[in-house]
Amino acid sequence: MTEPRGPAVSGRRLLAALGGWLVCAGALYGVVVLIARVLARPYYRAHANDFSALLVLVAYLMLFAALWLAFGGWRALRDQLGFHYTSWVHLLAAPGLWLLTVVVGALLSVPFMRWLGPAKGNAEALVRSVHDPFASAVLIGTVIVVAPICEELVFRGGIFGWLRGHVNVGLAAGVSAALFAGAHLLPSGFVLLFVFGLSAALFYYWTGSTLNTFVLHACQNTAAVIAVYSGLAGR
């Protein structure tokens, strides 16, 4: 590969974004718990699915807002975190790379199934947790569009972007992939998520765009949603 593309990512800005998001997300969770247990317990129980879906959506929107503020607006997300168009070839390559990543990740996960169980993703658990139309629509939009954008900006644009300014590309890709897989808190899917994170980091390095890795990520989550609903429909 050639020299790393794009400007170095500011570690301070990245930490400020993630730290600010954690504080705001914690406050949001506290408000929801307060509503659920004190202020409007009957209403919360009647609309628990809606609250859960909206909580996930708002948490991701807060993450996007934190990145926006910390890095300084849309131009910074484009120039520093790589969210911009490069070419239609790169966009068309994303689904093919996703399919290859899924096959490789699934094969590498086989030796670990004895201890960890079948590989799964968080999208499956989230989608299965809600059933009413409003909550389902909100959650599907979050899983397919909002979450992939935010996670690509953080893990590929931010973390990988910062790491590649301090270590070689292979190590930066490996560490960012491990952090991506670990952040999902899903031991059974760690290998699959690690392979996906590694593939996405190298795809970003090759194309210089987190828009391209967003398409890769959206393919992954869309397939997971379709798989869940296909399974539910077959019951």
C-alpha positions as CSV (number, residue, x, y, z in Angstrom):
1,M,0.0,0.0,0.0
2,T,1.0,3.6,-0.4
3,E,1.5,6.2,2.3
4,P,-1.5,6.8,4.6
5,R,-4.1,9.1,3.1
6,G,-5.7,12.1,4.7
7,P,-4.6,14.4,7.5
8,A,-3.7,13.2,11.0
9,V,-6.7,13.0,13.4
10,S,-6.5,15.0,16.6
11,G,-6.5,12.7,19.6
12,R,-7.7,15.5,21.8
13,R,-10.7,16.2,19.7
14,L,-11.5,12.5,19.5
15,L,-11.3,12.1,23.3
16,A,-13.4,15.2,23.7
17,A,-16.0,13.9,21.4
18,L,-16.2,10.4,23.1
19,G,-16.0,11.8,26.6
20,G,-18.7,14.4,26.0
21,W,-20.9,11.7,24.4
22,L,-20.4,9.4,27.4
23,V,-21.5,12.1,29.8
24,C,-24.5,13.1,27.7
25,A,-25.5,9.5,27.1
26,G,-25.2,8.7,30.8
27,A,-27.4,11.7,31.6
28,L,-30.0,10.5,29.0
29,Y,-30.0,7.1,30.5
30,G,-30.6,8.6,34.0
31,V,-33.5,10.6,32.7
32,V,-35.1,7.5,31.2
33,V,-34.6,5.5,34.4
34,L,-36.2,8.4,36.3
35,I,-39.2,8.3,34.1
36,A,-39.4,4.6,34.2
37,R,-39.2,4.2,37.9
38,V,-40.6,7.4,39.4
39,L,-42.3,9.9,37.2
40,A,-44.3,7.9,34.7
41,R,-43.9,4.2,35.5
42,P,-47.3,3.1,34.0
43,Y,-46.7,5.0,30.8
44,Y,-43.2,3.7,30.5
45,R,-44.4,0.1,30.9
46,A,-47.0,0.6,28.3
47,H,-44.5,2.1,25.8
48,A,-41.3,0.3,26.8
49,N,-40.4,-0.7,23.3
50,D,-40.8,2.9,22.0
51,F,-38.6,4.2,24.8
52,S,-35.9,1.6,24.0
53,A,-35.9,2.3,20.3
54,L,-35.8,6.0,20.8
55,L,-33.1,5.7,23.4
56,V,-30.8,3.9,21.0
57,L,-31.5,6.4,18.2
58,V,-30.9,9.5,20.5
59,A,-27.7,8.0,21.8
60,Y,-26.3,7.6,18.3
61,L,-27.5,11.1,17.4
62,M,-25.7,12.4,20.5
63,L,-22.6,10.7,19.3
64,F,-22.8,12.3,15.9
65,A,-23.4,15.7,17.5
66,A,-20.4,15.2,19.8
67,L,-18.2,14.5,16.8
68,W,-19.6,17.4,14.9
69,L,-18.9,19.8,17.8
70,A,-15.5,18.4,18.8
71,F,-14.1,18.4,15.2
72,G,-15.8,21.6,14.1
73,G,-18.7,20.9,11.7
74,W,-19.4,19.2,8.4
75,R,-16.2,20.3,6.7
76,A,-14.1,18.7,9.5
77,L,-16.1,15.4,9.3
78,R,-15.4,15.4,5.6
79,D,-11.7,16.4,5.7
80,Q,-10.5,14.8,9.0
81,L,-12.8,11.8,9.4
82,G,-13.1,11.1,5.7
83,F,-16.8,11.2,5.1
84,H,-16.9,12.1,1.4
85,Y,-17.5,10.6,-2.0
86,T,-14.6,9.2,-3.9
87,S,-15.9,7.2,-6.8
88,W,-18.7,4.9,-7.9
89,V,-16.2,2.1,-8.3
90,H,-15.5,2.2,-4.5
91,L,-19.2,2.3,-3.7
92,L,-19.9,-0.7,-5.9
93,A,-16.9,-2.5,-4.4
94,A,-18.3,-2.2,-0.9
95,P,-21.0,-4.9,-1.2
96,G,-18.6,-7.4,-2.7
97,L,-16.0,-6.8,0.0
98,W,-18.7,-7.2,2.6
99,L,-19.7,-10.6,1.2
100,L,-16.1,-11.7,1.2
101,T,-15.7,-10.4,4.8
102,V,-18.7,-12.3,6.0
103,V,-17.5,-15.6,4.4
104,V,-14.0,-15.2,5.9
105,G,-15.3,-14.1,9.3
106,A,-17.7,-17.0,9.4
107,L,-15.0,-19.5,8.6
108,L,-12.6,-18.1,11.1
109,S,-15.3,-18.2,13.8
110,V,-15.9,-21.9,13.4
111,P,-13.0,-23.1,15.7
112,F,-14.3,-20.8,18.5
113,M,-18.0,-21.9,18.4
114,R,-17.4,-24.6,20.9
115,W,-16.6,-22.1,23.6
116,L,-18.4,-19.0,22.4
117,G,-21.4,-20.4,20.5
118,P,-22.6,-19.4,17.0
119,A,-21.5,-16.0,15.9
120,K,-24.1,-13.3,16.3
121,G,-24.3,-9.5,15.9
122,N,-25.9,-6.9,18.1
123,A,-28.4,-6.0,15.4
124,E,-30.2,-9.3,15.9
125,A,-30.7,-8.8,19.6
126,L,-31.9,-5.2,19.1
127,V,-34.4,-5.9,16.3
128,R,-35.8,-8.9,18.2
129,S,-36.3,-6.8,21.3
130,V,-39.1,-4.7,19.7
131,H,-42.3,-5.7,18.0
132,D,-44.7,-2.7,17.5
133,P,-44.5,-0.9,14.2
134,F,-43.2,2.5,15.5
135,A,-40.4,1.1,17.6
136,S,-39.5,-1.3,14.8
137,A,-39.3,1.5,12.2
138,V,-37.2,3.7,14.5
139,L,-34.8,0.8,15.3
140,I,-34.4,-0.4,11.8
141,G,-33.5,3.1,10.6
142,T,-31.0,3.4,13.4
143,V,-29.4,0.0,12.8
144,I,-29.2,0.4,9.0
145,V,-28.3,4.1,8.6
146,V,-27.5,6.1,11.8
147,A,-25.4,3.5,13.7
148,P,-23.1,2.7,10.7
149,I,-22.5,6.4,10.0
150,C,-21.5,7.1,13.6
151,E,-19.5,3.9,14.1
152,E,-17.5,4.5,10.9
153,L,-16.7,8.0,11.9
154,V,-15.5,6.9,15.3
155,F,-13.7,3.6,14.6
156,R,-12.4,4.1,11.1
157,G,-12.3,7.9,10.7
158,G,-11.3,8.7,14.3
159,I,-9.6,5.8,16.0
160,F,-7.9,4.2,13.0
161,G,-7.2,7.7,11.6
162,W,-5.4,8.6,14.8
163,L,-3.6,5.3,15.2
164,R,-2.2,5.3,11.7
165,G,-0.4,8.6,12.5
166,H,1.5,6.8,15.3
167,V,2.0,3.2,14.2
168,N,2.1,1.3,11.0
169,V,-1.1,0.7,9.0
170,G,-1.4,-3.1,9.9
171,L,-1.1,-2.5,13.6
172,A,-3.5,0.5,13.4
173,A,-6.1,-1.6,11.5
174,G,-5.7,-4.5,14.0
175,V,-6.1,-2.4,17.1
176,S,-9.0,-0.4,15.7
177,A,-10.7,-3.7,14.7
178,A,-10.2,-5.1,18.2
179,L,-11.7,-2.0,19.8
180,F,-14.6,-2.1,17.3
181,A,-15.3,-5.8,18.1
182,G,-14.9,-5.4,21.8
183,A,-17.1,-2.3,22.0
184,H,-20.1,-4.5,20.8
185,L,-19.8,-6.5,24.0
186,L,-20.7,-9.7,22.2
187,P,-18.1,-12.5,22.8
188,S,-19.8,-14.9,20.4
189,G,-19.4,-12.4,17.5
190,F,-15.9,-11.1,18.4
191,V,-14.1,-12.9,15.6
192,L,-16.7,-12.0,13.0
193,L,-16.7,-8.3,14.1
194,F,-12.9,-8.2,14.3
195,V,-12.6,-9.4,10.7
196,F,-15.2,-6.9,9.6
197,G,-13.4,-4.1,11.5
198,L,-10.1,-5.1,9.9
199,S,-11.6,-5.2,6.4
200,A,-13.3,-1.8,6.9
201,A,-10.1,-0.2,8.2
202,L,-8.1,-1.4,5.2
203,F,-10.9,-0.4,2.8
204,Y,-10.8,3.1,4.4
205,Y,-7.1,3.2,4.0
206,W,-7.4,2.2,0.3
207,T,-10.2,4.6,-0.6
208,G,-9.7,7.4,1.9
209,S,-13.4,7.6,2.6
210,T,-15.6,6.6,5.5
211,L,-18.6,7.0,3.2
212,N,-17.4,3.8,1.4
213,T,-17.0,2.0,4.7
214,F,-20.4,3.2,5.7
215,V,-21.8,1.4,2.7
216,L,-19.9,-1.7,3.8
217,H,-21.3,-1.4,7.3
218,A,-24.8,-0.7,6.0
219,C,-24.7,-3.9,4.0
220,Q,-23.8,-5.9,7.1
221,N,-26.6,-4.4,9.3
222,T,-29.2,-4.6,6.5
223,A,-28.4,-8.3,6.0
224,A,-28.7,-8.8,9.8
225,V,-32.1,-7.1,9.9
226,I,-33.4,-9.1,6.9
227,A,-32.1,-12.3,8.5
228,V,-34.0,-11.6,11.7
229,Y,-37.3,-10.7,10.1
230,S,-37.0,-13.7,7.8
231,G,-36.6,-15.9,10.9
232,L,-39.4,-14.2,12.7
233,A,-41.7,-14.5,9.7
234,G,-41.0,-18.2,9.5
235,R,-42.2,-18.8,13.1
